[in-house]
Amino acid sequence: MITKKQDSNLEKLFKFYATQHSTQEVSKLSFDELKEVSNSLTQSDFMKLCDDFKMPISRDDLLEIFRVKALRSKTKIHNKLDLEGFKDTL
């Protein structure tokens, strides 16, 4: 069971990695697309997070976990994780 404090920290962690995009990528997006992008993790965002935290899982397994959870994610953009999908990966 995740406490409110842990949930809050997971949300902050998610937001930090979800907003780490280059200015070139962001400058070409509409406001709606920008909102969607900043509320989702790409595969590379997810892999960076896993690498930063030295997750003891093989790269192939992490990619498979991401792929499965991204398919179930409620984001409008394919191959991205929303906050709930991110929590499910844990």
N, C-alpha and C positions, 0 to 999 in steps of 0.2 A: 504494500500500500504506500502510495506517495503522499507525503504531508503537503500542506499548503505552501510551506517554505520551499520544499524541494520542487514543487510544481512551478512556483514563481521563478526559481533559479533555472529550471529547464527552459522556461519561456524566454528568459533573458539570454541564455546561451543560444537558443534557436534564433532569436531576433538578431543577435550579433553576427552569426554566420550567414543568415539569410540576407543581410544588408551589405555584405562584402562583395560588391560588384564594381567593375571598372566604370569610370565616368563615361567612356565611349559607349558601353552597352546601355547604360541608363539614359543617356541623352537622346536616344532614338525611340524611346518608349512614350506612349500616351500616359496620362495620369492613371487610368484604370490598369494598364499593363504594369506600370511602376508599382502600384499597390499590390497587385498579384505577385510580382517578382519579389517584393520585399517581405512577403508573407509566406514564402516557400523556399525550400532548399533544393538546389540543383544537385546532381550527382557529384559534381566536383566540390560543392560546398560540404556535402555529407562526408566525402572522402577526406577532405581537409580537416574537418572536425575529428574524425576517427584517427587520423594520423597525429593530430595535435595532442590527443588524449591517449595515444599509444594503445589503441584497442587491441586486445590479444586475439584477434580473429583474422583469418586470412583475407587478403584483398578480394579474392574471388567470392568468398562467402559474404563479405560486406557489400559487394556489388549486387549479389543475388538478393540480399535482404532489402537493399534500396529498391531494386527493380520491383519486387513483389509489393512492398509497401507503397511505392509511387503509383502503381496500378490501382490501388485501393484509395488513394488520396483524393480529396474533394477539390483539388486545385483545377482551374480551367486550363492550365498549361500542362501538357503531358510531361511525364518524366520529372516531376517535382514532388517534394513532400510538403504537406502542410504541417502545422504544429502537432495535430493529433497523430498523423502518420509518423512524425519524428518520435513522439513519445512511444508509439507502438514498436519502433525498432529497438527500444531499450528493453 
